[in-house]
C-alpha cells in the first residue's frame, strides 16, 4: 500500500482540525527544525493507517467488545516522498492484533509511524465534571471538511479525528498551557502551535465495537457528548514539556471512545 502526501493534504487537514503548525507550511521553519522539507500532519497520515487496519480487523473481530488503537509518531512524514504501509497480523491472548508500519524509501530506516489495532474489552470512562455536546448538524459540517475522499470511513476514524479537533480547540487545554507559558498569546491551542514548537509523539484510542465498521455520513454524524480531562504536564521549559491530554465520548448510556494524545514541545527558554 503506497502513499505520497502533498501540501494539499496538509491544507485539507488544517482546514478540518484548525492545526496550522508552521512545520507543515513554512519551508524556513521546517528547515530550522532540521527537516528536509515540509511534513504532513501525523494525524492526517494516521487516517490512512487507521482505514487499512480497520478493514483488515473487520475480517476477524470475534471475541472483542472494543478495540485499542495505539500509534507512535517516530519521525515526520515528509511531503512529496513515497511511503509504504506494511501490515501484519498476530494473535495476542486469543484476540487479533493488526500492526501497521509506515515506511519511507530507505528500507533500513525505522517506521515513521508505527501503529497497532487490537481487540479488547469494553470502553471505561472516568468521572467528569464538565461535559459538551456535538449535534448531528455540527458533525455534518465537520464531515464536509473531513478528508475522506468521498469514500465510506470507519466511524471510529472520523470520531477520533473530531475529538482531536475538539482538543486543539479546547479552552481547558489552553488554560493549562497558559499557566505554564504566560507569555504565549493565544485563544486556542492551535495558535500555540505557531509560536512554540509542538509535535505529537503518541496517540491512543479505545473505542466500542459498534464504531469499527465503515459507515455513511449518517452513521458518522450521530450526536454524542464528550469531556476533556485535565491535561497532565511533565518536563521543564529548558528541555521541553510533555503534555498528556485526554478526552472521552459517549452517546446516551453507551461509552463510545477515549482518546489520549501526547504532545512534546521544544526548549522554551534560551
ROVODO-345908 format. One record per residue (C-alpha): residue number from 1; residue in three letters; y, z, x. Coordinates in nm, 2 decimals. Each point is the difference from the previous one (the first is absolute). Example, Ala and Ser with C-alpha at 12.3 -4.5 7.8 and 13.67 -1.06 7.14 Angstrom:
BEGIN
num=1 | residu=Ala | y=-0.45 | z=0.78 | x=1.23
num=2 | residu=Ser | y=0.34 | z=-0.07 | x=0.14
***
This chain:
BEGIN
num=1 | residu=Unk | y=0.00 | z=0.00 | x=0.00
num=2 | residu=Unk | y=0.32 | z=-0.12 | x=0.17
num=3 | residu=Unk | y=0.36 | z=0.10 | x=-0.05
num=4 | residu=Unk | y=0.34 | z=-0.10 | x=0.14
num=5 | residu=Unk | y=0.30 | z=0.20 | x=-0.12
num=6 | residu=Unk | y=0.35 | z=-0.13 | x=0.00
num=7 | residu=Unk | y=0.36 | z=0.12 | x=-0.04
num=8 | residu=Unk | y=-0.04 | z=-0.10 | x=-0.37
num=9 | residu=Unk | y=-0.29 | z=0.25 | x=-0.04
num=10 | residu=Unk | y=0.23 | z=0.27 | x=0.14
num=11 | residu=Unk | y=0.28 | z=-0.10 | x=-0.23
num=12 | residu=Unk | y=-0.22 | z=0.01 | x=-0.31
num=13 | residu=Unk | y=-0.14 | z=0.34 | x=0.09
num=14 | residu=Unk | y=0.35 | z=0.13 | x=0.07
num=15 | residu=Unk | y=0.12 | z=-0.13 | x=-0.34
num=16 | residu=Unk | y=-0.28 | z=0.19 | x=-0.17
num=17 | residu=Unk | y=0.00 | z=0.32 | x=0.20
num=18 | residu=Unk | y=0.36 | z=0.04 | x=0.11
num=19 | residu=Unk | y=-0.11 | z=0.04 | x=0.36
num=20 | residu=Unk | y=0.24 | z=-0.20 | x=0.21
num=21 | residu=Unk | y=-0.09 | z=0.15 | x=0.34
num=22 | residu=Unk | y=0.17 | z=-0.22 | x=0.25
num=23 | residu=Unk | y=-0.31 | z=-0.05 | x=0.21
num=24 | residu=Unk | y=-0.11 | z=-0.25 | x=-0.26
num=25 | residu=Unk | y=0.32 | z=-0.20 | x=-0.01
num=26 | residu=Unk | y=0.21 | z=0.06 | x=0.32
num=27 | residu=Unk | y=-0.13 | z=-0.17 | x=0.32
num=28 | residu=Unk | y=0.23 | z=0.21 | x=0.22
num=29 | residu=Unk | y=-0.13 | z=0.33 | x=-0.15
num=30 | residu=Unk | y=-0.36 | z=-0.12 | x=0.02
num=31 | residu=Unk | y=0.04 | z=-0.08 | x=0.37
num=32 | residu=Unk | y=0.18 | z=0.33 | x=0.07
num=33 | residu=Unk | y=-0.31 | z=0.18 | x=-0.14
num=34 | residu=Unk | y=-0.23 | z=-0.20 | x=0.23
num=35 | residu=Unk | y=-0.13 | z=-0.25 | x=-0.25
num=36 | residu=Unk | y=-0.06 | z=-0.36 | x=0.09
num=37 | residu=Unk | y=0.15 | z=-0.11 | x=-0.34
num=38 | residu=Unk | y=0.05 | z=0.10 | x=-0.36
num=39 | residu=Unk | y=-0.28 | z=0.18 | x=-0.17
num=40 | residu=Unk | y=-0.10 | z=0.00 | x=-0.36
num=41 | residu=Unk | y=-0.02 | z=0.33 | x=-0.19
num=42 | residu=Unk | y=-0.33 | z=0.18 | x=0.05
num=43 | residu=Unk | y=-0.01 | z=0.05 | x=-0.38
num=44 | residu=Unk | y=0.03 | z=-0.37 | x=-0.05
num=45 | residu=Unk | y=-0.30 | z=-0.07 | x=0.23
num=46 | residu=Unk | y=-0.19 | z=0.27 | x=-0.17
num=47 | residu=Unk | y=0.02 | z=-0.18 | x=-0.33
num=48 | residu=Unk | y=-0.23 | z=-0.27 | x=0.13
num=49 | residu=Unk | y=-0.23 | z=0.25 | x=0.16
num=50 | residu=Unk | y=-0.03 | z=0.21 | x=-0.32
num=51 | residu=Unk | y=-0.07 | z=-0.31 | x=-0.20
num=52 | residu=Unk | y=-0.29 | z=-0.10 | x=0.23
num=53 | residu=Unk | y=-0.14 | z=0.35 | x=0.01
num=54 | residu=Unk | y=0.02 | z=0.03 | x=-0.38
num=55 | residu=Unk | y=-0.18 | z=-0.33 | x=-0.06
num=56 | residu=Unk | y=-0.28 | z=0.10 | x=0.23
num=57 | residu=Unk | y=-0.03 | z=0.35 | x=-0.15
num=58 | residu=Unk | y=-0.02 | z=-0.13 | x=-0.36
num=59 | residu=Unk | y=-0.35 | z=-0.14 | x=0.09
num=60 | residu=Unk | y=-0.14 | z=0.35 | x=0.07
num=61 | residu=Unk | y=0.21 | z=0.29 | x=-0.13
num=62 | residu=Unk | y=-0.29 | z=0.19 | x=-0.16
num=63 | residu=Unk | y=0.00 | z=0.38 | x=0.01
num=64 | residu=Unk | y=0.38 | z=0.03 | x=0.07
num=65 | residu=Unk | y=0.24 | z=0.17 | x=-0.24
num=66 | residu=Unk | y=0.29 | z=-0.10 | x=0.22
num=67 | residu=Unk | y=0.09 | z=-0.16 | x=0.33
num=68 | residu=Unk | y=0.18 | z=0.09 | x=0.32
num=69 | residu=Unk | y=0.20 | z=-0.26 | x=0.20
num=70 | residu=Unk | y=0.11 | z=0.10 | x=0.35
num=71 | residu=Unk | y=0.20 | z=-0.22 | x=0.22
num=72 | residu=Unk | y=0.14 | z=0.05 | x=0.35
num=73 | residu=Unk | y=0.28 | z=-0.23 | x=0.12
num=74 | residu=Unk | y=-0.06 | z=-0.02 | x=0.37
num=75 | residu=Unk | y=0.22 | z=-0.29 | x=0.11
num=76 | residu=Unk | y=0.28 | z=-0.20 | x=-0.17
num=77 | residu=Unk | y=-0.12 | z=-0.31 | x=-0.19
num=78 | residu=Unk | y=0.22 | z=-0.28 | x=0.15
num=79 | residu=Unk | y=0.14 | z=-0.28 | x=-0.21
num=80 | residu=Unk | y=-0.12 | z=-0.36 | x=0.07
num=81 | residu=Unk | y=-0.31 | z=0.12 | x=0.19
num=82 | residu=Unk | y=-0.36 | z=-0.06 | x=-0.11
num=83 | residu=Unk | y=-0.21 | z=0.30 | x=-0.12
num=84 | residu=Unk | y=-0.36 | z=0.03 | x=-0.10
num=85 | residu=Unk | y=-0.14 | z=0.26 | x=-0.25
num=86 | residu=Unk | y=-0.35 | z=0.11 | x=0.10
num=87 | residu=Unk | y=-0.20 | z=0.18 | x=-0.27
num=88 | residu=Unk | y=-0.31 | z=0.21 | x=0.04
num=89 | residu=Unk | y=-0.21 | z=0.22 | x=-0.23
num=90 | residu=Unk | y=-0.18 | z=0.33 | x=0.06
num=91 | residu=Unk | y=-0.15 | z=0.27 | x=-0.23
num=92 | residu=Unk | y=0.13 | z=0.36 | x=0.05
num=93 | residu=Unk | y=-0.17 | z=0.28 | x=-0.18
num=94 | residu=Unk | y=-0.14 | z=-0.24 | x=-0.25
num=95 | residu=Unk | y=0.33 | z=-0.17 | x=-0.07
num=96 | residu=Unk | y=0.13 | z=-0.34 | x=0.11
num=97 | residu=Unk | y=0.28 | z=-0.02 | x=0.25
num=98 | residu=Unk | y=0.18 | z=-0.33 | x=0.07
num=99 | residu=Unk | y=0.20 | z=-0.02 | x=0.33
num=100 | residu=Unk | y=0.26 | z=-0.26 | x=0.08
num=101 | residu=Unk | y=0.17 | z=-0.06 | x=0.33
num=102 | residu=Unk | y=0.30 | z=-0.23 | x=0.03
num=103 | residu=Unk | y=-0.03 | z=-0.16 | x=0.35
num=104 | residu=Unk | y=0.25 | z=-0.21 | x=0.20
num=105 | residu=Unk | y=-0.08 | z=-0.30 | x=0.21
num=106 | residu=Unk | y=-0.10 | z=0.20 | x=0.30
num=107 | residu=Unk | y=-0.37 | z=0.07 | x=-0.06
num=108 | residu=Unk | y=0.00 | z=0.30 | x=0.22
num=109 | residu=Unk | y=0.30 | z=0.17 | x=-0.16
num=110 | residu=Unk | y=-0.04 | z=0.29 | x=-0.24
num=111 | residu=Unk | y=0.06 | z=-0.06 | x=-0.37
num=112 | residu=Unk | y=0.36 | z=0.00 | x=-0.11
num=113 | residu=Unk | y=-0.11 | z=0.16 | x=-0.33
num=114 | residu=Unk | y=-0.34 | z=0.17 | x=-0.05
num=115 | residu=Unk | y=-0.09 | z=0.10 | x=-0.36
num=116 | residu=Unk | y=-0.30 | z=0.14 | x=-0.19
num=117 | residu=Unk | y=-0.07 | z=0.01 | x=-0.38
num=118 | residu=Unk | y=-0.27 | z=0.26 | x=-0.09
num=119 | residu=Unk | y=-0.16 | z=0.12 | x=-0.32
num=120 | residu=Unk | y=0.08 | z=0.36 | x=-0.07
num=121 | residu=Unk | y=0.02 | z=0.26 | x=-0.28
num=122 | residu=Unk | y=0.29 | z=0.01 | x=-0.25
num=123 | residu=Unk | y=0.37 | z=0.05 | x=0.07
num=124 | residu=Unk | y=0.13 | z=0.35 | x=0.02
num=125 | residu=Unk | y=0.37 | z=0.07 | x=-0.06
num=126 | residu=Unk | y=0.21 | z=0.29 | x=0.13
num=127 | residu=Unk | y=0.23 | z=0.21 | x=-0.22
num=128 | residu=Unk | y=0.36 | z=-0.15 | x=-0.02
num=129 | residu=Unk | y=0.33 | z=0.13 | x=-0.13
num=130 | residu=Unk | y=0.19 | z=-0.33 | x=-0.06
num=131 | residu=Unk | y=-0.15 | z=-0.32 | x=-0.15
num=132 | residu=Unk | y=0.13 | z=-0.35 | x=-0.05
num=133 | residu=Unk | y=-0.12 | z=-0.28 | x=-0.23
num=134 | residu=Unk | y=-0.02 | z=-0.38 | x=0.05
num=135 | residu=Unk | y=0.00 | z=-0.19 | x=-0.33
num=136 | residu=Unk | y=-0.19 | z=-0.33 | x=-0.06
num=137 | residu=Unk | y=0.33 | z=-0.18 | x=-0.01
num=138 | residu=Unk | y=0.10 | z=0.13 | x=0.35
num=139 | residu=Unk | y=-0.33 | z=-0.08 | x=0.14
num=140 | residu=Unk | y=0.02 | z=-0.35 | x=-0.13
num=141 | residu=Unk | y=0.33 | z=-0.05 | x=0.18
num=142 | residu=Unk | y=-0.17 | z=0.13 | x=0.33
num=143 | residu=Unk | y=-0.29 | z=-0.23 | x=-0.06
num=144 | residu=Unk | y=0.23 | z=-0.30 | x=-0.01
num=145 | residu=Unk | y=0.11 | z=0.07 | x=0.36
num=146 | residu=Unk | y=-0.35 | z=0.10 | x=0.12
num=147 | residu=Unk | y=-0.14 | z=-0.25 | x=0.25
num=148 | residu=Unk | y=-0.33 | z=-0.07 | x=-0.18
num=149 | residu=Unk | y=0.03 | z=-0.38 | x=0.02
num=150 | residu=Unk | y=-0.06 | z=-0.04 | x=-0.37
num=151 | residu=Unk | y=-0.36 | z=0.12 | x=0.04
num=152 | residu=Unk | y=-0.16 | z=0.30 | x=-0.17
num=153 | residu=Unk | y=0.03 | z=0.31 | x=0.22
num=154 | residu=Unk | y=-0.20 | z=0.32 | x=0.02
num=155 | residu=Unk | y=0.18 | z=0.25 | x=-0.22
num=156 | residu=Unk | y=-0.01 | z=0.27 | x=0.26
num=157 | residu=Unk | y=0.15 | z=-0.24 | x=0.26
num=158 | residu=Unk | y=0.31 | z=-0.05 | x=-0.23
num=159 | residu=Unk | y=0.02 | z=0.36 | x=-0.09
num=160 | residu=Unk | y=-0.02 | z=0.11 | x=0.36
num=161 | residu=Unk | y=0.28 | z=-0.24 | x=0.09
num=162 | residu=Unk | y=0.21 | z=0.13 | x=-0.29
num=163 | residu=Unk | y=-0.04 | z=0.36 | x=0.11
num=164 | residu=Unk | y=0.10 | z=-0.09 | x=0.36
num=165 | residu=Unk | y=0.31 | z=-0.17 | x=-0.15
num=166 | residu=Unk | y=0.08 | z=0.32 | x=-0.19
num=167 | residu=Unk | y=-0.05 | z=0.20 | x=0.32
num=168 | residu=Unk | y=0.25 | z=-0.22 | x=0.18
num=169 | residu=Unk | y=0.25 | z=0.05 | x=-0.28
num=170 | residu=Unk | y=-0.07 | z=0.37 | x=-0.05
num=171 | residu=Unk | y=0.30 | z=0.24 | x=0.02
num=172 | residu=Unk | y=-0.24 | z=0.29 | x=0.08
num=173 | residu=Unk | y=-0.13 | z=-0.17 | x=0.31
num=174 | residu=Unk | y=0.36 | z=-0.09 | x=0.10
num=175 | residu=Unk | y=0.10 | z=0.36 | x=-0.04
num=176 | residu=Unk | y=-0.26 | z=0.11 | x=0.25
num=177 | residu=Unk | y=0.12 | z=-0.26 | x=0.25
num=178 | residu=Unk | y=0.36 | z=0.11 | x=-0.05
num=179 | residu=Unk | y=-0.08 | z=0.36 | x=0.07
num=180 | residu=Unk | y=-0.14 | z=-0.11 | x=0.34
num=181 | residu=Unk | y=0.25 | z=-0.28 | x=0.07
num=182 | residu=Unk | y=0.33 | z=0.10 | x=-0.16
num=183 | residu=Unk | y=0.18 | z=-0.27 | x=0.19
num=184 | residu=Unk | y=-0.19 | z=-0.27 | x=-0.19
num=185 | residu=Unk | y=0.20 | z=-0.15 | x=-0.28
num=186 | residu=Unk | y=-0.23 | z=-0.15 | x=-0.27
num=187 | residu=Unk | y=-0.06 | z=0.00 | x=-0.37
num=188 | residu=Unk | y=-0.38 | z=-0.07 | x=0.02
num=189 | residu=Unk | y=-0.27 | z=0.00 | x=0.27
num=190 | residu=Unk | y=0.01 | z=-0.38 | x=0.04
num=191 | residu=Unk | y=0.36 | z=0.03 | x=0.13
num=192 | residu=Unk | y=-0.12 | z=0.25 | x=0.26
num=193 | residu=Unk | y=-0.23 | z=-0.28 | x=0.14
num=194 | residu=Unk | y=0.31 | z=-0.20 | x=0.10
num=195 | residu=Unk | y=0.14 | z=0.30 | x=0.20
num=196 | residu=Unk | y=-0.30 | z=0.17 | x=0.15
num=197 | residu=Unk | y=-0.31 | z=-0.16 | x=0.15
num=198 | residu=Unk | y=-0.27 | z=0.07 | x=-0.26
num=199 | residu=Unk | y=-0.36 | z=-0.14 | x=0.00
num=200 | residu=Unk | y=-0.29 | z=0.06 | x=-0.23
num=201 | residu=Unk | y=-0.31 | z=0.11 | x=0.19
num=202 | residu=Unk | y=-0.25 | z=0.11 | x=-0.27
num=203 | residu=Unk | y=-0.06 | z=-0.06 | x=-0.37
num=204 | residu=Unk | y=-0.26 | z=0.18 | x=-0.21
num=205 | residu=Unk | y=-0.06 | z=-0.07 | x=-0.37
num=206 | residu=Unk | y=-0.26 | z=0.16 | x=-0.24
num=207 | residu=Unk | y=-0.03 | z=-0.16 | x=-0.34
num=208 | residu=Unk | y=-0.22 | z=0.00 | x=-0.31
num=209 | residu=Unk | y=-0.28 | z=-0.24 | x=-0.06
num=210 | residu=Unk | y=0.18 | z=-0.16 | x=-0.29
num=211 | residu=Unk | y=0.26 | z=-0.15 | x=0.24
num=212 | residu=Unk | y=-0.24 | z=-0.18 | x=0.23
num=213 | residu=Unk | y=-0.03 | z=-0.34 | x=-0.18
num=214 | residu=Unk | y=0.25 | z=-0.27 | x=0.01
num=215 | residu=Unk | y=0.22 | z=-0.01 | x=-0.31
num=216 | residu=Unk | y=0.26 | z=-0.20 | x=-0.19
num=217 | residu=Unk | y=0.36 | z=0.09 | x=-0.02
num=218 | residu=Unk | y=-0.07 | z=0.20 | x=-0.31
num=219 | residu=Unk | y=-0.27 | z=0.21 | x=0.18
num=220 | residu=Unk | y=0.22 | z=0.06 | x=0.30
num=221 | residu=Unk | y=0.31 | z=0.10 | x=-0.21
num=222 | residu=Unk | y=-0.14 | z=0.29 | x=-0.21
num=223 | residu=Unk | y=0.26 | z=0.28 | x=0.00
num=224 | residu=Unk | y=-0.08 | z=0.31 | x=0.21
num=225 | residu=Unk | y=0.15 | z=0.32 | x=0.13
num=226 | residu=Unk | y=0.04 | z=0.10 | x=0.36
num=227 | residu=Unk | y=0.13 | z=0.27 | x=0.23
num=228 | residu=Unk | y=0.13 | z=0.01 | x=0.36
num=229 | residu=Unk | y=-0.14 | z=0.29 | x=0.19
num=230 | residu=Unk | y=0.21 | z=0.19 | x=0.26
num=231 | residu=Unk | y=0.02 | z=-0.19 | x=0.33
num=232 | residu=Unk | y=-0.15 | z=0.17 | x=0.31
num=233 | residu=Unk | y=0.17 | z=-0.05 | x=0.33
num=234 | residu=Unk | y=-0.12 | z=0.07 | x=0.36
num=235 | residu=Unk | y=0.13 | z=-0.09 | x=0.34
num=236 | residu=Unk | y=0.36 | z=0.02 | x=0.13
num=237 | residu=Unk | y=0.30 | z=-0.23 | x=0.04
num=238 | residu=Unk | y=-0.06 | z=-0.05 | x=0.37
num=239 | residu=Unk | y=-0.35 | z=-0.14 | x=-0.02
num=240 | residu=Unk | y=0.02 | z=-0.12 | x=-0.36
num=241 | residu=Unk | y=-0.10 | z=0.13 | x=-0.34
num=242 | residu=Unk | y=-0.31 | z=-0.05 | x=-0.21
num=243 | residu=Unk | y=0.05 | z=0.01 | x=-0.38
num=244 | residu=Unk | y=-0.29 | z=0.04 | x=-0.23
num=245 | residu=Unk | y=0.09 | z=-0.11 | x=-0.35
num=246 | residu=Unk | y=-0.22 | z=0.02 | x=-0.31
num=247 | residu=Unk | y=0.00 | z=-0.12 | x=-0.36
num=248 | residu=Unk | y=-0.24 | z=0.03 | x=-0.29
num=249 | residu=Unk | y=-0.03 | z=-0.18 | x=-0.33
num=250 | residu=Unk | y=-0.17 | z=0.05 | x=-0.33
num=251 | residu=Unk | y=-0.02 | z=-0.15 | x=-0.35
num=252 | residu=Unk | y=-0.04 | z=0.23 | x=-0.29
num=253 | residu=Unk | y=-0.28 | z=0.24 | x=0.11
num=254 | residu=Unk | y=-0.14 | z=-0.24 | x=0.26
num=255 | residu=Unk | y=0.08 | z=0.06 | x=0.37
num=256 | residu=Unk | y=0.04 | z=-0.35 | x=0.14
num=257 | residu=Unk | y=0.12 | z=0.00 | x=0.36
num=258 | residu=Unk | y=0.13 | z=0.20 | x=0.30
num=259 | residu=Unk | y=0.18 | z=-0.16 | x=0.29
num=260 | residu=Unk | y=0.08 | z=0.15 | x=0.34
num=261 | residu=Unk | y=0.22 | z=-0.19 | x=0.24
num=262 | residu=Unk | y=0.07 | z=0.10 | x=0.36
num=263 | residu=Unk | y=0.33 | z=-0.12 | x=0.15
num=264 | residu=Unk | y=0.10 | z=0.04 | x=0.36
num=265 | residu=Unk | y=0.36 | z=-0.02 | x=0.14
num=266 | residu=Unk | y=0.11 | z=-0.08 | x=0.35
num=267 | residu=Unk | y=0.20 | z=0.25 | x=0.21
num=268 | residu=Unk | y=0.31 | z=0.11 | x=-0.19
num=269 | residu=Unk | y=0.21 | z=0.14 | x=0.29
num=270 | residu=Unk | y=0.10 | z=-0.14 | x=0.33
***
